Amino acid sequence: MAACVAVTLAAGLLSGCGAQGRGAPDNRITVWSLENLTPRMEVTKKIVAAFQQETGVQVELVGIDEGQLPQLIMSAAAAGTLPDVIGSVPLAAVWQMYTNGLLDTAAPGRIVQGLGAGTFNPNALALTGDKSTRLSVPSDAWMQILVYRKDLFAKAGLAVPDSYDAMLKAAQALNAPGNSGMSLATDPSDVFTQQSFEDLALANDCRLVGADGRIGLDSPQCVQAFTTYHRLAADYGAPGTQSVDSTRATYFAGQSSMIVWSTFLLDELAGLRADALPSCRQCGPDPQFLSENSGIVTALKGSGGAQPAQFGEISSWVVTRNAETAASERFVSYMMSGGYEDWFGMAAEGKIPVRNGTAEEPDKYRKAWRASDIGVDTKKPMEDVFSAELLDALAAGVSDMKRWGITEGQGALVGATIGELPIPKAVGAMTSGQISPGEAAKEAAEEVRALQKSLQ
């Protein structure tokens, strides 16, 4: 048992650790939720209470930090104490658990079939399935977006920054003392840097791994992606290491013309969260100045890309291999129906529903999402804050979303890169002037190849 506990989840050895079996059904389940922030836990508790009252199934709800999930899953699998259900699981973690034999893959298929497969976004289903095997029940999505100062762009006569060329031209033109051309993550210890790089890399058809299983980070497309990222972050970005917090702070202070961030930025951009308010000179008298003068790009196109690409994350419900099946299926089905609007409504800017509606009301959940309140300290309906065109683009973006390694069946490798962060390390070294873009591509590729070999 001690030897099993010592391995990492990505090592593919957990399926042999400990005896794991189902006990007699007792109509009680344990549910882990990665939505562990206090306000979101309170919302989830209310949904769970309604479910318990309706069904009689008793639920023990446990909030889990996403960063600790691999270790907690590892320990629980070794000890034979896996929860029945886990919510808000990102794609890489879903595939890691699947690779290690920790999932019940029959239950999600029955849940989706019962709810109606046609009511789900097809791309969300594709990303959370291994051909005909359903790994999880996709719930909601967030996307990486590029936000830019459309007032400054208009004044300078610049085009919408939806391509490498347009981004570079704008970053160069608007870069000046006190105002960087771009806010882009460079922190070598943060997965946010990998997400930001993957967003730009996908635009240039740069792939982590090809259909043949070979690592592609040192391909010409990827070298160009590293080169473009370097120019944007190092030549036209703020000095020093840039993190998830510093990039946002720079843009909110009116000291940057562009930023790459997730859709979770939207409520803060609109001045609806007191601990992350826009602080630009014009924002004091008008808290919505920045949102009113910001444009948003959902998909980018690189010079070597065949078409625009969109990076994002699908969050899922998974049922584990030792779950009390009937009760777990009832719970997940409820979270995707009776409790669904409250679930995605707790943070609608970053929880775009991937179930569009029901057979009777095909657009039920998409309509409810648009009308959901966003914000923390101040709340407003999302459709009152942002244009119908933007909300249309965000909803449509789920269909265009792409991810490294997932469609190639390399989810475990993706998870390993998130754990070891070879790409952020290469980006950090590159943007700090230690290595060139070509060397960064080579170093990242070599480290990922080593990870791939360790998983075999």
ZADREN-335186 format. One line per 2 residues: their letters; for each residue x, y, z of C-alpha. Coordinates in steps of 0.02 Angstrom, whole numbers. Last residue first. Example, Ala and Ser with C-alpha at 12.3 -4.5 7.8 and 13.67 -1.06 7.14 Angstrom:
sa> 684,-53,357 ~ 615,-225,390
This chain:
ql> 219,203,-1053 ~ 189,352,-938
sk> 373,386,-908 ~ 402,395,-1096
ql> 271,531,-1116 ~ 351,630,-976
ar> 521,618,-1060 ~ 443,672,-1225
ve> 365,820,-1133 ~ 535,873,-1069
ea> 614,861,-1242 ~ 473,959,-1324
ae> 482,1099,-1194 ~ 671,1112,-1217
ka> 658,1118,-1407 ~ 519,1248,-1409
ae> 613,1355,-1284 ~ 772,1339,-1386
gp> 682,1403,-1541 ~ 605,1545,-1441
si> 779,1594,-1378 ~ 843,1558,-1202
qg> 882,1656,-1043 ~ 797,1817,-1099
st> 663,1825,-963 ~ 530,1788,-1095
ma> 617,1627,-1146 ~ 652,1559,-972
gv> 472,1592,-920 ~ 402,1515,-1079
ak> 510,1359,-1057 ~ 454,1341,-876
pi> 274,1372,-927 ~ 291,1230,-1054
pl> 375,1104,-938 ~ 239,1126,-806
eg> 266,964,-707 ~ 87,936,-648
it> 1,1018,-795 ~ 117,923,-912
ag> 68,760,-826 ~ -116,798,-848
vl> -91,825,-1034 ~ 2,660,-1042
ag> -144,572,-957 ~ -263,652,-1082
qg> -169,582,-1231 ~ -318,508,-1324
et> -280,610,-1480 ~ -439,711,-1454
ig> -374,760,-1283 ~ -193,795,-1329
wr> -203,984,-1343 ~ -378,1054,-1334
km> -499,1130,-1458 ~ -658,1230,-1433
ds> -759,1271,-1588 ~ -926,1205,-1524
vg> -899,1285,-1353 ~ -863,1449,-1441
aa> -1043,1461,-1500 ~ -1102,1505,-1325
la> -963,1633,-1305 ~ -996,1708,-1477
dl> -1183,1723,-1446 ~ -1148,1806,-1278
le> -1033,1929,-1366 ~ -1161,1969,-1502
as> -1300,1990,-1373 ~ -1197,2126,-1294
fv> -1135,2121,-1115 ~ -1199,2198,-955
de> -1388,2179,-968 ~ -1372,2004,-1042
mp> -1266,1954,-893 ~ -1404,2000,-772
kk> -1329,2112,-637 ~ -1256,2078,-466
td> -1149,2189,-357 ~ -1038,2115,-222
vg> -1007,1955,-318 ~ -1050,1977,-501
id> -1157,1890,-630 ~ -1345,1865,-633
sa> -1409,1737,-755 ~ -1517,1797,-902
rw> -1397,1733,-1035 ~ -1382,1568,-942
ak> -1571,1545,-933 ~ -1585,1564,-1121
ry> -1447,1436,-1151 ~ -1530,1322,-1025
kd> -1701,1318,-1107 ~ -1643,1319,-1289
pe> -1711,1147,-1341 ~ -1870,1161,-1236
ea> -1965,995,-1253 ~ -1810,890,-1287
tg> -1720,985,-1151 ~ -1598,1129,-1156
nr> -1425,1177,-1217 ~ -1323,1059,-1111
vp> -1148,1132,-1125 ~ -1190,1273,-1006
ik> -1063,1416,-999 ~ -990,1414,-824
ge> -860,1552,-820 ~ -970,1706,-841
aa> -1115,1610,-763 ~ -1033,1593,-592
mg> -1170,1526,-475 ~ -1290,1520,-623
fw> -1208,1362,-691 ~ -1266,1263,-539
de> -1428,1359,-506 ~ -1484,1326,-685
yg> -1435,1143,-674 ~ -1522,1092,-514
gs> -1679,1018,-592 ~ -1587,958,-748
mm> -1399,924,-755 ~ -1377,920,-566
ys> -1529,806,-559 ~ -1453,682,-682
vf> -1292,686,-580 ~ -1387,642,-421
re> -1497,507,-496 ~ -1344,425,-574
sa> -1254,427,-407 ~ -1403,350,-317
at> -1414,208,-445 ~ -1228,176,-453
ea> -1169,172,-274 ~ -995,220,-332
nr> -845,104,-329 ~ -779,145,-505
tv> -805,331,-487 ~ -944,434,-567
vw> -881,592,-651 ~ -968,759,-672
ss> -881,872,-796 ~ -796,1039,-826
ie> -746,1079,-1006 ~ -601,1199,-1027
gf> -561,1321,-1165 ~ -450,1362,-1312
qa> -529,1427,-1473 ~ -454,1412,-1646
pq> -467,1519,-1803 ~ -436,1426,-1967
ag> -293,1346,-2064 ~ -162,1405,-1941
gs> 14,1448,-1997 ~ -2,1637,-1981
gk> -101,1613,-1822 ~ -287,1633,-1801
la> -376,1678,-1640 ~ -549,1639,-1571
tv> -651,1727,-1435 ~ -602,1908,-1463
ig> -675,2036,-1342 ~ -685,2225,-1357
sn> -664,2339,-1209 ~ -728,2517,-1194
es> -893,2479,-1109 ~ -810,2352,-995
lf> -675,2477,-947 ~ -794,2620,-913
qp> -910,2513,-808 ~ -852,2583,-641
dp> -880,2762,-704 ~ -821,2899,-585
gc> -674,2795,-526 ~ -649,2697,-687
qr> -584,2843,-791 ~ -411,2840,-713
cs> -404,2649,-720 ~ -437,2550,-561
pl> -551,2409,-622 ~ -618,2322,-467
ad> -551,2154,-409 ~ -595,2142,-223
ar> -762,2232,-247 ~ -830,2120,-385
lg> -959,2191,-505 ~ -849,2318,-594
al> -891,2254,-770 ~ -715,2188,-795
ed> -735,2090,-634 ~ -892,2005,-701
ll> -803,1965,-864 ~ -635,1902,-802
ft> -703,1725,-772 ~ -707,1717,-962
sw> -522,1673,-955 ~ -375,1790,-986
vi> -268,1858,-1128 ~ -246,2046,-1108
ms> -234,2193,-1225 ~ -200,2381,-1217
sq> -112,2383,-1050 ~ -91,2513,-913
ga> -274,2555,-888 ~ -263,2495,-708
fy> -381,2351,-750 ~ -260,2292,-885
ta> -112,2293,-766 ~ -210,2213,-624
rt> -270,2071,-737 ~ -95,2031,-797
sd> -29,2044,-618 ~ -155,1920,-547
vs> -135,1777,-672 ~ 51,1806,-668
qt> 179,1912,-761 ~ 364,1896,-719
gp> 455,2059,-745 ~ 428,2201,-866
ag> 256,2239,-939 ~ 228,2169,-1114
yd> 277,2231,-1288 ~ 447,2151,-1317
aa> 437,2014,-1185 ~ 254,1959,-1187
lr> 200,1996,-1366 ~ 369,1960,-1447
hy> 395,1802,-1345 ~ 220,1737,-1381
tt> 250,1764,-1567 ~ 415,1670,-1561
fa> 341,1527,-1458 ~ 198,1511,-1584
qv> 322,1517,-1730 ~ 423,1378,-1649
cq> 259,1284,-1627 ~ 212,1294,-1811
ps> 390,1247,-1862 ~ 378,1089,-1753
dl> 471,1084,-1587 ~ 313,1060,-1483
gi> 254,915,-1592 ~ 271,763,-1479
rg> 237,605,-1578 ~ 80,502,-1545
da> 38,476,-1729 ~ -113,590,-1714
gv> 5,727,-1660 ~ 55,782,-1486
lr> 67,955,-1406 ~ 2,1031,-1567
cd> 41,1198,-1650 ~ -99,1232,-1774
na> -58,1419,-1766 ~ -215,1466,-1668
la> -186,1313,-1558 ~ -23,1394,-1503
ld> -104,1558,-1450 ~ -228,1473,-1333
ef> -98,1344,-1282 ~ 14,1485,-1223
sq> -122,1561,-1113 ~ -168,1392,-1040
qt> 16,1351,-1006 ~ 41,1519,-920
fv> -115,1489,-816 ~ -34,1325,-759
ds> 79,1433,-650 ~ 259,1401,-597
pd> 348,1475,-749 ~ 251,1640,-732
ta> 248,1719,-907 ~ 65,1769,-924
ls> 18,1898,-1056 ~ -32,2080,-1037
mg> -4,2161,-1208 ~ 47,2329,-1282
sn> 109,2398,-1119 ~ 55,2569,-1060
gp> 155,2675,-938 ~ 292,2710,-1065
an> 226,2655,-1234 ~ 164,2499,-1324
la> 11,2546,-1427 ~ 86,2527,-1601
qa> 192,2374,-1560 ~ 50,2282,-1474
ak> -69,2328,-1615 ~ 44,2263,-1753
lm> 83,2105,-1655 ~ -100,2068,-1619
ad> -154,2102,-1799 ~ -17,1990,-1870
ys> -49,1848,-1750 ~ -236,1855,-1782
dp> -396,1915,-1696 ~ -332,2086,-1640
va> -475,2191,-1714 ~ -394,2311,-1836
lg> -302,2470,-1784 ~ -349,2648,-1831
ak> -252,2721,-1683 ~ -407,2803,-1608
af> -511,2648,-1643 ~ -384,2534,-1559
ld> -376,2648,-1407 ~ -566,2646,-1389
kr> -571,2458,-1423 ~ -458,2425,-1275
yv> -431,2237,-1293 ~ -489,2075,-1215
li> -424,1910,-1284 ~ -523,1761,-1224
qm> -488,1592,-1145 ~ -648,1494,-1125
wa> -753,1423,-986 ~ -864,1271,-998
ds> -1009,1181,-918 ~ -1077,1009,-873
pv> -999,868,-971 ~ -1056,698,-905
sl> -902,589,-894 ~ -800,454,-978
rt> -923,398,-1113 ~ -846,258,-1216
sk> -896,259,-1400 ~ -739,354,-1456
dg> -655,399,-1292 ~ -777,529,-1227
tl> -766,695,-1137 ~ -700,795,-1285
al> -831,721,-1403 ~ -976,758,-1284
an> -921,939,-1267 ~ -905,948,-1457
pn> -1082,883,-1480 ~ -1161,1014,-1363
ft> -1290,919,-1263 ~ -1479,908,-1291
ga> -1455,778,-1428 ~ -1383,656,-1301
gl> -1552,654,-1213 ~ -1563,663,-1023
gq> -1579,475,-1011 ~ -1443,445,-1141
vi> -1326,564,-1051 ~ -1357,478,-885
rg> -1342,302,-958 ~ -1177,345,-1041
pa> -1113,427,-882 ~ -1152,266,-784
at> -1061,147,-902 ~ -891,231,-885
dl> -872,199,-698 ~ -705,284,-672
lg> -545,240,-579 ~ -463,133,-712
nt> -300,231,-715 ~ -324,296,-891
ym> -501,352,-844 ~ -439,446,-692
qw> -308,534,-798 ~ -435,570,-935
va> -555,655,-814 ~ -409,749,-734
al> -355,817,-903 ~ -532,870,-947
pv> -569,971,-790 ~ -678,898,-650
sg> -818,1016,-596 ~ -904,881,-492
iv> -845,717,-416 ~ -963,571,-379
dp> -957,414,-272 ~ -807,465,-170
lt> -654,351,-172 ~ -619,269,-5
ga> -524,110,-52 ~ -366,169,36
aa> -260,170,-122 ~ -398,252,-223
as> -426,382,-87 ~ -241,425,-77
mi> -221,445,-265 ~ -384,542,-281
lq> -326,661,-145 ~ -156,684,-227
pl> -230,718,-399 ~ -366,833,-329
qg> -253,947,-228 ~ -240,1084,-360
ed> -427,1078,-388 ~ -464,1116,-205
ig> -601,1002,-140 ~ -767,1044,-57
vl> -855,893,18 ~ -1042,858,6
ev> -1113,707,97 ~ -1274,666,7
qv> -1425,569,69 ~ -1544,504,-64
gt> -1726,533,-12 ~ -1767,588,-189
eq> -1852,758,-183 ~ -1791,813,-11
qf> -1616,755,-48 ~ -1613,845,-215
aa> -1675,1007,-137 ~ -1541,996,-3
vi> -1409,962,-136 ~ -1458,1117,-233
kk> -1450,1221,-73 ~ -1280,1148,-28
tv> -1217,1188,-204 ~ -1263,1372,-183
em> -1173,1378,-16 ~ -1022,1291,-91
rp> -1018,1423,-227 ~ -1016,1566,-101
tl> -879,1479,2 ~ -762,1437,-141
ne> -753,1247,-161 ~ -819,1224,-337
ls> -706,1071,-351 ~ -849,968,-282
wv> -832,798,-200 ~ -992,699,-178
ti> -1015,557,-54 ~ -1168,450,-76
rn> -1305,375,33 ~ -1449,268,-31
dp> -1383,118,66 ~ -1327,5,-77
ag> -1222,-141,-10 ~ -1038,-105,-29
rg> -951,-79,-195 ~ -772,-134,-213
qa> -595,-67,-207 ~ -454,-180,-150
gc> -293,-83,-138 ~ -179,-13,-271
gs> -180,-101,-439 ~ -282,31,-529
ll> -167,161,-459 ~ -21,123,-573
ga> -46,241,-720 ~ 97,356,-676
al> -10,510,-696 ~ -88,485,-525
tv> 82,495,-445 ~ 163,348,-356
av> 201,348,-171 ~ 30,289,-116
ca> 54,127,-212 ~ 220,92,-127
am> 141,121,43 ~ 0,0,0
